[in-house]
């Protein structure tokens, strides 16, 4: 919990400074009042970012001291993990490979136990949903402007809101951090108290909140908490700007809990490359290596691992239960929460399930009371290939469209609604005069709860949302401009349907090349570089994205940059003069083997072929 006694002490100190500053300001103003007109600086409502899963800096403590164990799982050293594997799994795995049979499921259980111990043990919660070990999120008990350089860098790396800071000032930005595998109700209470602290710290009547990804499920809990306390959200909150929120969890979590991992073609072909990156050689190598075991044993190991991770660890994290969709909850509850001793976990998850089911009513009540609510949605990216429905829903890679958009309808990725599509309902306040049509013909925005205040980004991946500068600029303007009230306020600058782009790295690299020492370059090279920078900056300035023009300017910039940076370097060549990329060649070989093995042998292991 936050130490609010300490925080209030800081507030008193800050208030004293503010009083002194106010008196001095009044003296100065009185001294020049006759010579100048009185002007009032625009005041901004302070904003609180509620980050997504694993976006808060967390640390594992031993004997009261922070360790250097790496978040989010704080795994032991490679030597420790290898030691566990050699001790617990070597014999059963060896017998499996020798006999091509896993008697009594011993190899599968050994692998599952090692995964659980390595991945989840240090983040484990008890029967009350509290951390067993000392896990703490770094707390930012001050505004962004007063944080250390390390903390500022960390926050901006997670949520690049430099535009907001440039306009509203770092004194108006706050970052609520929490441990993502912890307790939902405790974290919601902590967030509620943090809102009160920020109001007192800034002297503001209200705050804005920006729930991102998992922060959306936490916002569900926060709204229900206000209801339980008999208070209106509008008493404390001015605007809510959701960014790809998990308002109804993630299908990935719900189906893994209920059904486990997929076990069809994708297991041996595309699942690992989709997770590790399609250019990763190792993912295709693993596809081949998996076949040293019979298919039934591979599936047994995966099923046992999932069951062990959920049953021994994940079911005790009530924040993680917040990512289970409402449609999966009751079945998953019966599977994992009915054991004796889990009464408190069940009470907490049932409470959140109620908040999740009430999310629309709670949002509409907040709007009725005066809160402005906006939503930013990524779409047209398939779910990661972990569950059977990965290609059946429209998503952003991690969260399905229905969850992030509050109910917007789509048949699926790249599937147009078609002329015979008939909407089940229409939430638009003025359907005769409002146009909410998706130019790609994929999404019916009017079935979403808030068509007038929901923005969509086509082909935008969830994990790269922070790398899309247009989304961050949109968030900023929604927070600082009270005249920005709906999707019709700035259609030329921020249309309701926009395009996803990855611009974070380009912005950094353009800035670096603007500072590049050009004294050794020819006039032609300088002109070429300046032109490439100008083209890139012109596209970065465009918030109504033309993705083809953006990618062309991006490719041109990197082509020119590489030409200049490598002008004095000789490329490595093979003896015959051909360029060589050994890792890429291996990747292509293993990818080809992956495809050939599946075409000829399906899911069979080598012993079954």
Secondary structure, 3 states (H helix, E strand, C coil): CCCHHHHHHHHHHHHHHHHHHHHHHHHHHHHHCCCCCCCCCCCCCCEEEECCCCCCCEEEEECCEECCCCCCCCCCCHHHHHHHHHHHHHHHHHHHHHHCCCHHHHHHHHHHHHHHHHHCHHHCECCCCCECCEEEECCCCCCHHHCCHHHHHHHHHHCCCHHHHHHHCHHHEEEECCCCCCCHHHHHHHHHHHHHHHHHHHCCCCEEEEEECHHHHHHHHHHHHHHHCCCCHHHCEEEEEEECCCCCCCHHHHHHHHHCCCCCHHHHCCHHHHHHCCCCHHHHHHHHHHHHCCHHHHHHHHHHHHHHHHHHCHHHCHHHHCCCCHHHHHHHHHHHCCCCCCHHHHHHHHHHHHHHHCHHHHHHHHHHCCCEEEEEEEECECCCCCCCCCCCCCEECCCEHHHHCCCCECCCCCCCCCCCCCCCCCCCCCCCCCCCECCCCCCEHHHCCCHHHEEEEECCCHHHHHHCHHHHHHHHHHHHCCCCCCCCCCCCCCCCEEECCCCHHHHHHHHHHHCCCCCCCCHHHHHHHHHHHHHHHHHHHCCCCCHHHHHHHHHHHHHHHHHHHCCCCCCCCCCCCCCCCHHHHHHHHHHHHHHHHHHHHCCCCHHHC
